[in-house]
Amino acid sequence: MGKYVKIEIMDTTLRDGEQTSGVSFVPHEKLMIARLLLEELKVDRVEVASARVSDGEFDAVKMICDWAARRNVLQKVEVLGFVDGHLSLDWIHAAGCRVINLLCKGSLKHCTCQLKKTPEEHIADILESIDYANELAIEVNVYLEDWSNGMKESPEYVYQVVDALQHTSIKRFMLPDTLGILNPLQVIEFMRKMKKRYPNLHFDFHAHNDYDLAVSNVLAAVLSGAQGLHTTINGLGERAGNAPLASVQAILKDHFNAATNIVESRLNDVSRVVESYSGIPIPGNKPLVGENVFTQVAGVHADGDNKSNLYCNDLLPERFGRVREYALGKTSGKANIRKNLESLGMELDEESMRKVTERIIQLGDRKELVTQEDLPYIISDVLKNEGDSNKVKLKGYLVTLTNELKPMASLSIEIDGQVYEESSSGDGQYDAFVRALRKVYKVTLGRKFPMLINYAVSIPPGGRTDAFVQTVITWSFNDKVFRTRGLDADQTEAAIKATIKMLNIIEE
């Protein structure tokens, strides 16, 4: 493979990704994701929908195409269409789209069993669709659906179809492993056969992850001459999903000297937007975009990073808009703690460090999650000066919940030695508490109050009613995003503890 081969990326999060069970994007979400993919990540093309699905899908495609036409990127917007006479093409044309990804049958079994047609009949139908697309000035790419089984069981059929189509106006032949059945060696074999027989055609490869081989198969396709790849954000897609863009990008660049237009530093942010809109959480250990993948846990790793970055590889978190973190738990050593203290601008003597390390290990043994934001509180607790060091102390509070009345909260809080009292109603007990607190800061003190941007609650497995509740709240303040945690048997109390931690952090 030559140096710096250019690979075209087509992202199908909005079409194949939306076929993930339980995922449905509304039109404005589709537009936002399309804009992020094309303007921020710089993917080459986006597949945004299937034709004739619904009125809502038509509205979404029209909205995206109107925007794309104004930005002069309409040729990068594609819609899946079917060999159905004029129906799909008329739908796509009316929506303002100018590229169809025509779904043709790539295996004899699909052609004869699903369509009930001979190869010759199917080819004639495809050619008629292409002629009509040309009349409408719609560019045509073709999917050879079930191409992987076609190459395994009926390669002569695949060749018959491509032989008949190779001299038409088709711009790209897109080869899907529709059922995710291939391994990398088979991809190499089949892709090389296609390239040898049709050296002048443009081939895209479209992987599915049923055997957890999507990324490997994508790379095998590139090694064998594929010029385009299909990906989704976070690997969304039918059944086990598709090849995730972040992983494909990193491996193409680091292992194969392949060039793309992807802006790596935007991958994490776009992944979070898609996570939010799709409702499909990103696993903590998902490469590149998982919450934990740039977190060193073992103390020996932090020690090695202090000594010439011994435990770092080419996947530097800064490439992807992330930072490296050092976990605090039962395997933490002093090096992990020192790394976190450095980030906080703090220093401890050896004896204090020993005591803090012991406390963190104790918490880790109890399976409690310890974060960098917790560290000042642990230090205060261990060194017995918590009462003196906290600038914000909750003196007392009362929350009420009465049927058919809004919840109420009253609180007394000490800030820099001055006590303030306030009350408020809210949509819930915690909301009422925060509204009262906001009054103190914004009305009485005339100060900014952080914005709550995420609120998550978890309990240990087992479902006991007296189980501890961990509340994790994500805040934004002065362009910095940080998390605080509270642990208590009562959910509201846990959230209030996390909030008081937050206030002490911003006071610092």
N, C-alpha and C positions, 0 to 999 in steps of 0.2 A: 504494500500500500504506500503510495507516494506521500511525501511530506505535505501537510496542510491541504488535504483534500477538503473541498467545501461541501457540506451536507445541508440540505434544505430540511427545515423542521416544519411539519404541519401538525398543529395542535388540534385535537378533536375532543377537548374537555366538554364543549358545549353540545356535541352530538353523541359520540360514543360514551363520553364520561357521564352524560346525563342518563344513560341507560343503566347506571348503577342503581341497584334496588333502593327505593326510597328517596331518590334524588329527583327534584324537579325545580328548575330555575324559572323564575318569573321574568318577563321581558326586560325590565330595567336591570336585573342581575346579569342577564346574558349580555346586555350592552356593556355593563361595567367590566365584566370579565373579558369580553372581546377587546375593549379598549386597552386593558392592562396587558393582554397578550401581545397585541400589535404595537402599541406605543411604548410600553415600559419594558417588556421582555424581548421585544423585537423578533418574535417568531415570524417565519416567512409567510405562513398561511394559517387560516383558522377555518375549521369545519364547524358550522354554527347550528345546524339543525338537519332534520329529515323532512323532505317535502310531504305535504298533504297530511301531516299529523293532526293538527288542530288549528283553530282560529288564533289561539294564543301564540302558537309557534309561528304562524304567518306574521302576526304583529311584531314578534321579536326579531324575525329576519328583516322585516321592513325597517324597523328602527335601527338595526345594526347597519343595513345597507345605506340608509339615508346618511347616517354618520360617516360611514366609510367613503361614500361618494364625496362628501364635503372635505374629507381629509386626503382624497386622492389615493385611497388604498382599497378601492372596491374589488380589484382583481385578486386581492388576497383573501376574500371572503367566499367560502364554498358551502354548498348545500348538497346533502345526499339525495339523489333522485333515483327513480326506478324506470325499468324498461316497460313503460305502460302507455305507449302511444304518445299523445301530447300532454297527458295530465300533469305529470311532474314538471315538465318543462314550462308549461303555462303557469303553474303555481310559482315556480322559481322566478320566472320572468316578471310576473305581476308583483312579486315581493321586492323587485329591484335588484335581485342578485344576478350576476353575470358569469358564474362558474357552477357547473353541475359535476358532482362526483357520481357517475352513473353506475348503479349496482348491477353488474352482470354476473352470470354464473361461471365460477372458475373450476368446477368439477363436473364430470359427466353425471354423477349421482344427483347433484342438485338440479341440473338441467332436465334430466328425464323424470326424476321422482317428484320434484317440487313444481316445476313449470309444466311437466307432461309434454315437453317438446323435444324434437330432434335437435342436434347441434346446428344443423343448417337453418332450421326455423328460428332458433334463438339468435343466431348471427344476423339473419335478415331483420329481425326486430331491432337489434342493436343498431344496425346500419341506418334503419329508418329514423331512430331516435337521434342519431348523430346528424343526419341530414336536416332534421327539424331544428336541432340546436344551432346549426350553422345559419339557418334562416333567421333565427332570433338573435344572432350574434352572441350566443352563449358558448363559452369555452368548455371543453369536455375533458375530464379525467375519467378513467374507468377503474372501478374496483372489480377484480376477479374473485368474487366471494367464494370461500372454501378452496382457495388456490392451493393451500397446503395439502389437503386431501386429493385435490386434482393431480398434483405432482406425484403423490404417492401411488395413486390407484389408476389414474387415467391421463398420463402426461400427453398422450396423442391428442386428447380432447383440448387440453390447454393450448397446445401448439396450433391446433386447427382454428381456435378462436383468435389467438394473437396473430396468426398468419393473415386472417381475414381482416383484421383491424389495423395492422401496423402502418398502412399507407393512408389512413384517414386523417382527420384533423385532431385526433386524440393527442393531448399534450403529455399526459402521464399515465402509465399503467401501474396501478396500485395493487400490491400483492399481499393479501391478508392471510395470516394464520388464524382464521376465523374461530376455530375451536381450541386454539392454544395447544396444539398437539405436537409441534415440532421441537426438536432439540437443536443446538447450534450447529452440529455436524450436518444435519439434514438441511438446515437453512443454507449453509455454505454450498452444499451439493446442488440444491434446487436453484438457488440464485445464480450460481455460476453457469448452469445450463441455460437459464434465461438470457444471461448476458452474452454467452457465446453464440446463441442462435440469433439474438436480436441486439447486436452491439450498439446500434444507434438509438435505441429507445430509452426513455427515462423511466426508471423503476423506483417506486416507493415501497417500503415494507411496513406492514401494520401488524404489530404483535399483540397477542393476548397472553395473560399470565397464569393460566390454569395450572401449569407445572412449576410456577415460580421461575420461569425461564425467559420472561419477556425482555428484560434488559440484555441478557446474554444473546438472545436471538437477534435483537436489534443490532448489536455490535457485529455478530456474525454476518448479517446482511450487508453492513457497511464494508466489512473486509472483503466481501464477494462482489462489490460493485454497485450496491444500491445507492442512488443519489439523493433519496428522500426518506425521511422517517416520520412515523406518526406517533405522537405522544399525548399524554394527558397530564394535567396538574394533579399531583398526589397519587397518580396511578389509577384514578377513577376509571370505571368502565364496566361493561357487562361481566357478570360472574366474578372472576378473580381480578378483573381490571386489565388495564393496558400498561404500556411501558411509561413510568413516571419521568417527566421532562427533566427534573433536577438530576436524577441519577444518570440518565442518558447523556446529558450535557457534560457532566463531570468526567465520565469515562471516555467519551469521545475526545475531549480535550487532553486529558492527562495520559491516556494509554494509547491513543491512536493518531495523535497529531492531526485530528480532524477539526476543521474550523466551522463554526456556525455564527449566526448573528446574535445569539442569545446574550442578554445582559445578566450575568450571573448574580450580581449584587441585588437584583430585584426578585430572585426566585423565592426567597423566604416570605417576603411580604405578599406576593401573589398567592403563594400556597395558603397563607392564613386567610386571605379573602375568600378563596374557594372553599376552604374548610368551613368558614362561617356560613356561606351561602348554601353549601351542599348539606350541611349538618353531619358530615362524615368526619369524625375526629382523626387527626393525624397521630399514628402511634408514636410514643415517645422515642422509640429507637429507629424510626424510619430514616434512612440515610439522608443527610444534608438538611432536611427540613424538620425532623423530629426534635422535640424539646430537649432531649438528653444527649444528642449525638456529638455535641461539642463540650460535653461535661466530663472531666476526668474525675473518677471516683477514688481509685486507689492512691494512697499517699505517695507510693513510690513513683507514680507517674508525675505528680506535681513536683516531686523532688527532681526528677529527670528533666522536666521542663525548665526548672531553675538552672540546670546545668546543661546549657547548649541545646535546649528544645529536643531532648532525646526521645520524647514520646509524641512528636508532631509529624504529620505527613503532609502531602501536597494539598490536602483538603483543609486549608486554613479557613477558619470561620469567617474572617473578614471578607473573603471572596464572595460569600453568600449573604452579606449583610448581617452577620452574626458575630458574637464574641465568645471566646473560650471561657468556660466556667469550671470551678473546682468544687465538687460535691462535698457536703459535710455529712458524715454518718459514721457507722462503726468501723469502716475501713479507712477513715481519714487519718492521716498523720499530721504532724506539725506543718509539713510543707503545704498541704491543702489549706490549712487554716491561715498560714502566712499569706498565701496567694489571695485569699478572700479579704484579709485584713489590709493588704496593700491596696486592693480596689476601694476599700472604705477609707483609706488614708489613716489607718490605725496601727499602733505598735504595742507589743506586750513584752514584758521581761520573761525570762525562761520559766520561772516558777508559775507566773500567771498563765503562761502558755500551756504548761503541763496540766493545770487545773481545768482550763477550758477544754483541752483535748479530751480529758477524762469525761467531762460532762457531755460532750458531743458523742463520744462513744456510747455512753449510757443511753442517751436518747436514741441513737441508732439501733441499739439492741432491742429497744421497745418499739422499733419500726416507725418511730416518728420521723417525719421528713424535716430536715434542718436546712434552712436556706441562708444565703448571705445576709438577707434582711433581718434574720433572727439573731445573727451573731452578736450585735451590740447588747441584746437583751440577755443572751446567755452569759456574756462577759459581765454584765451588771449583776446578774444573779449569782454567778460564781464568786465574784469579788465583793459581794455583800454591800454594794453601794447603789442598788437600783433606786431606792427612794430618793437619793440625792441627785442622780444623774438625769432622770426623766423630767423634761421640761413640761410635759403634758401628763396630767394625772386625772383619771375619771374619779371624782369624789363619790358620785352616786347617780343612779338613774332609775326611772320607773317607766315601763312600757305596758300599755293596756290593749286588750283585744276584746271587743264587745260585739255581739251579733248585730248586724245592720248599722253599725257605727264605724267610722274610720278609726283605725288604730291611732293611739296617741303615745307620745314619748315626752318625758321631762327629764332633764339632766342637769347635773352640777359638775363643772369641769374646771380644773386649775391649769392655767397656762402662764408660765413664767412667774409663778407665785401669786397670780391674781385669779380669784374664783369668779366664774360666770355661770348664770343659770338661764335656761331657755326651754321652751316647749314647742311642739309642733304636731300636726297630724300628718299621716302619710298613707300610702297604698298598702303598707305592711308595717310590722313592728320595727324592722330594721330601717325601712325607708323613713319612717317618722323620726327615728333616732338621728339619722344622717341629716334630715331637714333641720332639726333643732340645732345640730352641730354646725351646719352651714350658716345658720343665722348668727351664731356666735362669731364665726370667722368673717363672713362677708358683711353683715349688717353692723354688728357691734365693733369689730376690730378693723373693718374695711380691708380685709386681706383676701388673697386668692384661696380657693379651696380646690384640692385635686379633683379630677374627673374620674369617676369609677367606670372602667371600660370592660371589665369582666368579673363575674362572680361565680365561683364554683364550689360545690359542697360535696364532700365524700365521707363515707362512713366505712369502718372495717367490715369485712364479710361476716355474715352470721345474722344480721338483722335484729340484734337486740335493741330494745327501746332505750336502754341506758348506755348504749355505745357512745364512745366519743365521736363528735362531729368535727371534721376539719373543714374550715372555710378558707378558701384561697381567693383573695381579691386582688385584681390587677388595677393599678392606678396610673394616671398620667398627670405629671406636674412639671411645669417648666421644660416641656419637650423631652422629659425623661419618663420612661415606662418602668414600673417596678411592681413587685408582688409582696403582699404581706399575708401571713397565715395566723389563724386563731384556732385553738383546740379547746373544746368544751363539750359537756354532755348536752348543752342547749345550743341549738343552731344560732339563735339571735345573739347569745352571749359570745359564741365563737366569732361571729362576724364583728361584734363590737370590739373584742380583743384585737382582731386584725386591724380595725380602724384606728384604735389608739396607737398601735405600733406604727401605722402610717403617719400619724400626726407627729410622733416623736422623730421619725426619719426626716420629715420636711423641716422640722425645727432645727435639725442639725445642719 
